[in-house]
Amino acid sequence: TGSSGTGKSMAASAIAKATAINRATSETGVTAEVNVNTVAGSSMTLDTTARSGFVRVNGVDIEVSVGISSNAANRNAVISAINAKSELTGVTARDSGTDAGGVVLEAEDGRNVSIGFESGTNLTAQNTGLAAGSGVAAGDGDAGTTYEGGFTLTSKNGGPIVVDGGDGSGNGNLSHAGLIAGTYEGTVAATVTSQRESTAAGEVAVLGD
């Protein structure tokens, strides 16, 4: 699932990080590929009181109404509203199929996904099934809560991938890229950064282990 930070810029996106890594492929022998950014939904609490307002997804205010007879019906209403604006946001919504899983958001190209709920409308993660988002107001320019995706590193020659530097060495901070220093080897010599909290180190896994 995605992890959150507030007000993050595109400079912190997986797309930007992968682009920076790929600029140095001729020197490192490592390529980066952006993963689909999948943001898990929230566990839902049934709310049959009619509520309406907007949900802000990637800067686009989307009118949403909930308070229908079931959580499944509320999810369908949210999904229809978000998918009607997907060309503007780059984000699609799908039903997790369960009240516990809520509504899943995906950015196929790996871009950041931001979510905000209109303040004062009582639209929440629990009655919409969306991931948590901060309160926003019309015209305030606030992105809401931002979820960053991950990327996969692959060694072109199949050798180990060595991640080092950063943390005061002048090469940037590894934790900001979602990486942990180390040498990674596996059946497929690749590592994956987890979607992460912007202030904490991400996890690195070796594909094939």
C-alpha positions in Angstrom: 0.0 0.0 0.0 1.0 3.6 -0.4 2.4 5.6 2.4 1.9 9.2 3.0 3.4 12.6 3.4 1.8 16.0 3.2 2.3 18.6 0.4 5.0 16.6 -1.4 6.1 17.9 -4.8 6.7 16.0 -8.0 10.4 16.2 -7.3 9.7 13.5 -4.6 7.9 11.2 -7.0 9.1 7.8 -8.1 9.1 9.2 -11.7 11.7 11.8 -10.7 13.8 9.4 -8.7 13.9 6.8 -11.5 14.7 9.5 -14.1 17.7 10.7 -12.0 18.9 7.1 -11.6 18.6 6.4 -15.3 20.7 9.4 -16.2 23.6 7.6 -14.6 23.0 4.1 -16.1 26.1 4.3 -18.3 28.2 4.7 -15.2 26.4 2.4 -12.8 25.0 -0.3 -15.0 21.7 0.0 -13.1 18.3 1.0 -14.5 15.2 2.1 -12.7 11.6 1.3 -13.6 8.7 3.1 -12.0 6.1 0.8 -10.4 2.3 1.3 -10.5 1.5 3.5 -7.5 -1.2 1.6 -5.7 -2.8 3.3 -2.7 -4.8 1.0 -0.5 -8.2 2.1 0.8 -9.5 2.5 4.3 -11.7 0.2 6.4 -15.2 1.4 6.0 -17.8 2.3 8.7 -21.4 2.3 7.3 -22.8 5.8 7.2 -26.3 6.1 5.9 -26.6 9.8 6.5 -26.5 11.6 3.2 -23.2 13.5 2.8 -21.8 15.3 -0.2 -18.8 17.5 -1.0 -15.6 17.2 -2.9 -12.7 14.9 -2.7 -9.5 16.4 -4.1 -7.4 13.9 -6.1 -4.2 15.2 -7.6 -5.4 18.7 -7.4 -8.8 18.1 -9.0 -11.9 18.6 -6.9 -14.4 15.8 -7.5 -17.9 15.9 -6.3 -18.8 12.8 -4.2 -22.0 11.8 -2.4 -22.2 9.0 0.1 -24.8 7.8 2.7 -26.4 5.1 0.6 -27.8 1.8 2.0 -24.5 -0.1 2.0 -20.7 0.3 2.1 -20.6 -1.4 -1.3 -23.0 1.2 -2.8 -21.0 4.0 -1.3 -17.8 2.5 -2.8 -19.4 2.4 -6.2 -20.5 6.0 -6.0 -17.0 7.1 -5.1 -15.4 5.0 -7.8 -17.7 6.3 -10.5 -17.0 9.9 -9.5 -13.2 9.5 -9.4 -13.0 7.5 -12.7 -15.1 10.2 -14.5 -12.1 12.5 -13.8 -9.3 10.1 -14.4 -8.1 11.8 -17.6 -7.4 14.9 -15.4 -5.9 13.2 -12.4 -4.0 10.3 -13.9 -5.6 8.1 -11.2 -8.2 5.4 -11.4 -10.3 3.9 -8.6 -11.4 0.3 -8.2 -13.3 -1.7 -5.6 -11.2 -3.8 -3.2 -14.3 -6.0 -2.9 -14.4 -5.7 0.9 -15.5 -3.2 3.5 -12.0 -3.6 5.1 -10.2 -2.8 1.9 -12.3 0.2 0.8 -11.5 1.9 -2.5 -8.1 1.4 -4.1 -6.5 4.2 -6.1 -3.9 3.5 -8.8 -1.6 5.7 -10.9 -0.4 3.5 -13.8 2.6 5.7 -14.6 3.8 5.8 -11.0 3.0 9.4 -10.3 2.2 10.6 -6.8 -1.4 10.3 -5.7 -2.7 13.1 -3.4 -6.0 13.0 -1.5 -7.9 15.7 0.4 -11.4 15.8 1.8 -13.4 19.0 1.7 -13.5 20.5 5.2 -16.8 20.7 6.9 -18.6 18.1 4.8 -18.0 15.1 7.0 -16.6 13.2 4.0 -14.0 10.9 5.5 -11.8 7.9 4.7 -14.2 5.7 6.7 -17.4 6.6 4.8 -15.8 6.8 1.3 -13.3 3.9 1.6 -10.5 6.1 0.3 -7.1 6.3 1.9 -6.6 8.9 4.6 -6.4 12.5 3.4 -6.1 15.9 5.1 -8.8 18.6 5.1 -8.8 21.0 2.1 -11.0 24.0 1.1 -12.0 25.2 -2.4 -9.3 27.3 -3.9 -6.8 26.9 -1.1 -4.2 25.2 -3.4 -3.5 22.5 -0.8 -2.8 19.1 -2.3 -3.9 17.1 0.7 -2.0 14.0 1.7 0.4 12.7 -0.8 1.2 9.0 -1.4 4.5 8.3 -3.2 5.1 5.2 -5.4 8.1 2.9 -5.7 10.5 1.9 -8.3 12.5 -1.2 -9.3 16.3 -1.2 -9.8 17.7 -3.8 -12.2 21.4 -4.6 -12.9 21.9 -4.7 -16.7 24.6 -7.4 -16.4 23.0 -9.4 -13.7 25.5 -8.5 -11.1 24.9 -7.2 -7.6 23.5 -3.8 -7.0 25.5 -1.7 -4.5 23.6 1.1 -2.8 25.8 3.5 -0.8 26.6 7.1 -0.4 24.2 9.8 0.8 23.5 10.7 4.4 25.9 13.7 4.4 28.4 12.4 1.9 27.2 14.9 -0.7 25.3 12.4 -2.8 21.9 13.0 -1.3 20.0 11.2 1.5 19.3 7.5 0.7 16.2 7.5 2.9 14.7 10.3 0.8 14.9 7.9 -2.1 13.4 5.0 -0.2 16.6 3.1 -0.2 18.8 1.4 2.4 22.6 1.1 1.9 23.8 -2.4 1.1 24.7 -4.9 -1.6 21.8 -6.8 -3.1 21.9 -10.1 -4.9 19.1 -12.4 -6.0 17.8 -14.7 -8.7 17.0 -11.5 -10.5 19.4 -8.8 -9.5 16.9 -6.2 -8.7 15.7 -4.2 -5.7 12.4 -2.5 -5.0 11.8 0.5 -2.9 8.6 0.3 -0.9 6.0 3.0 -0.9 6.9 4.9 2.3 6.4 7.6 4.8 8.4 10.6 3.4 10.4 11.0 6.6 11.3 7.3 7.1 13.6 4.9 5.3 12.0 2.6 2.8 12.5 -1.1 2.6 14.6 -2.7 -0.1 13.8 -6.2 -1.2 15.6 -8.5 -3.7 13.4 -10.0 -6.3 13.7 -13.8 -6.5 14.6 -14.2 -2.8 
